[in-house]
Amino acid sequence: MKTIIHLDSIEKSFHGTVVVPSFSLSIEEGEFLTLLGPSGCGKTTLLRMIAGFEEPTSGDIFLDEKPLTHVPPYQRDMNMVFQQYALFPHMTVEQNILFGLKMKKVSAAEQKQRLEEVLQYVQLTELRKRTPKQLSGGQQQRVAIARAIINNPRVLLLDEPLGALDYQLRKSLQLELKNLQKNLGITFIYVTHDQEEAMAMSDRIAVMNKGRIEQIASPAEIYNHPQTLFVATFIGENNIFRDNGTNTAVRPEKIKLYQPEADKDKHKKLGTIADAVFLGNLRKVFIRLDGQDMTVMAHQYAGDGLDWKVGDRVAIGWAQTDEVILTC
Amino acid sequence: MKTWRRHTLSGYSWLMLVFLYLPIAILVLYSFNDSRINATWNGFTWKWYVSLFDNRQVMQALMNSLSIGVISSVLATVLGTAASLAIKHYSLRWRNVVNGLIYLPIVIPEIMMGLALLVLFSQVHMELGKWTLIMAHVTFSMPYVMVIVSARLADMGKELEEAAQDLGATPWGTLRHVTLPLIMPGIVAGFLMSFTLSLDDFIISFFVAGPNSTTLPLYIYGLVKRGVSPEVNALSTLLIASTVLLVIIAELFRRKDSKNGQIHF
């Protein structure tokens, strides 16, 4: 795989406060990379530095091995889909989509041809003469994507593009975006705080916290082998066992529940059922451990046989291979 | 109890309106009075309006007012818009300082502004006349343009300009294709506001006008010194009517929705 964007010792501070501490990162051509983290973790700042709206305080950004750091946004071969779409309200759908080609003085014939292609692709042909105000949120989102991809950018930057939409629409557009990325072969850098979205779409996820990239890996790797406490608790649900300064994480679905008297060799800890919540496909059982100020969560699936009630005595255990030792 | 309170409140509102508009209503009424003396009503007539248009001095003052109004408001609009665009890029602290300095001329007593301008013009030995009037009018109307245009710019946010740049528009292309079209209603409102202010101004104009640059308000003031004639009433009525009309149009432009270009009330 060829590196398309390389960030070399990038650092960003605002008024003397470091927002993004120095780090390096290589993004591969054609990959779907997600920057995932809670709000204020620096993921949008990072995206804006790549787009050229913010200049890094130090370090360099390379696109195809050419330094980009002092290239203005309008000369960078990448396009951005903004959080609130930022469609031009005084232009029609068609004029919005053509804006980039007009600015680059592409011939009228080519403009027309590419417009038709893109309109077809995002299924907006019928709505081409409307203004953004006359479109639904999902349609506006399509215009924003069409307006970006008509320029055939090397990289597409997406800043929480689904954040303003309702749940159902978000789910279906996730798949559409993923397919779009596969079909066009464009590198996507996608910013979100929604871990489910990140899991469903990404080739690699960079989990960010306080400006730092805590871990960058495939969704499965991030889920199964989190390296830090933050990643372990931010992605999915987890039980953290602290022992002499070492943190061990065990996912709730890996925790097995036993009768305290039976299978003594598989037990690790004893406790009492504190709560049990039925969620349809699974039951979340909360176990208060004896002599420890800690509650463990375990997932019980239908057909596990045992129907635990609040106040029952219980033993918990897990396989050695399901333990993840966290480095920090 | 409730109805009693409501009647009192609405009665009070009506009283306030009468208090505000009675003088103007009387002035308008007497401009149609077929009598030289204001005190008695002798029947309806247009003759004072007709005689206004036969009066060369009135027409001269009108032409002065219009030309000074157009030139000064065009200048104020261009300069004010450019300044608003520049201030937007300042850091927050500087923007606040500059904004404060912009608002100042709006609250400074007009008589001080007039005096200050007069001192300035005589210091640099400028002959008082149309050009000093134009400069003075630009000085006091530019802040209004800046206030209106800056509000419009703030309303627009920076995302649309960033989107334009992201799509390959140079700073100039962004200004031309995105920023200016979107703030145009504010610019037009600012222009109309400036024109209205220029047309109405008396105090500052009084200080900086020369012998051949009498504007309508100055002319009316001159007439009143010789007694309030029905012509003055007619002239004032026209001035009030055009001012109200301009302010309404300016307000419509100012309120024009930035999102879909519709005027709403």
Boltz contact constraints between the chains, C-beta under 6 A:
constraints:
  - contact:
      token1: [A, 53]
      token2: [B, 162]
      max_distance: 6.0
  - contact:
      token1: [A, 73]
      token2: [B, 165]
      max_distance: 6.0
  - contact:
      token1: [A, 73]
      token2: [B, 166]
      max_distance: 6.0
  - contact:
      token1: [A, 74]
      token2: [B, 165]
      max_distance: 6.0
  - contact:
      token1: [A, 74]
      token2: [B, 168]
      max_distance: 6.0
  - contact:
      token1: [A, 74]
      token2: [B, 169]
      max_distance: 6.0
  - contact:
      token1: [A, 74]
      token2: [B, 170]
      max_distance: 6.0
  - contact:
      token1: [A, 79]
      token2: [B, 166]
      max_distance: 6.0
  - contact:
      token1: [A, 80]
      token2: [B, 166]
      max_distance: 6.0
  - contact:
      token1: [A, 82]
      token2: [B, 159]
      max_distance: 6.0
  - contact:
      token1: [A, 82]
      token2: [B, 163]
      max_distance: 6.0
  - contact:
      token1: [A, 86]
      token2: [B, 159]
      max_distance: 6.0
  - contact:
      token1: [A, 86]
      token2: [B, 160]
      max_distance: 6.0
  - contact:
      token1: [A, 86]
      token2: [B, 163]
      max_distance: 6.0
  - contact:
      token1: [A, 89]
      token2: [B, 259]
      max_distance: 6.0
  - contact:
      token1: [A, 90]
      token2: [B, 181]
      max_distance: 6.0
  - contact:
      token1: [A, 99]
      token2: [B, 167]
      max_distance: 6.0
  - contact:
      token1: [A, 100]
      token2: [B, 167]
      max_distance: 6.0
  - contact:
      token1: [A, 100]
      token2: [B, 168]
      max_distance: 6.0
  - contact:
      token1: [A, 103]
      token2: [B, 167]
      max_distance: 6.0
  - contact:
      token1: [A, 103]
      token2: [B, 168]
      max_distance: 6.0
  - contact:
      token1: [A, 103]
      token2: [B, 169]
      max_distance: 6.0
  - contact:
      token1: [A, 103]
      token2: [B, 173]
      max_distance: 6.0
  - contact:
      token1: [A, 104]
      token2: [B, 168]
      max_distance: 6.0
  - contact:
      token1: [A, 133]
      token2: [B, 259]
      max_distance: 6.0
  - contact:
      token1: [A, 133]
      token2: [B, 260]
      max_distance: 6.0
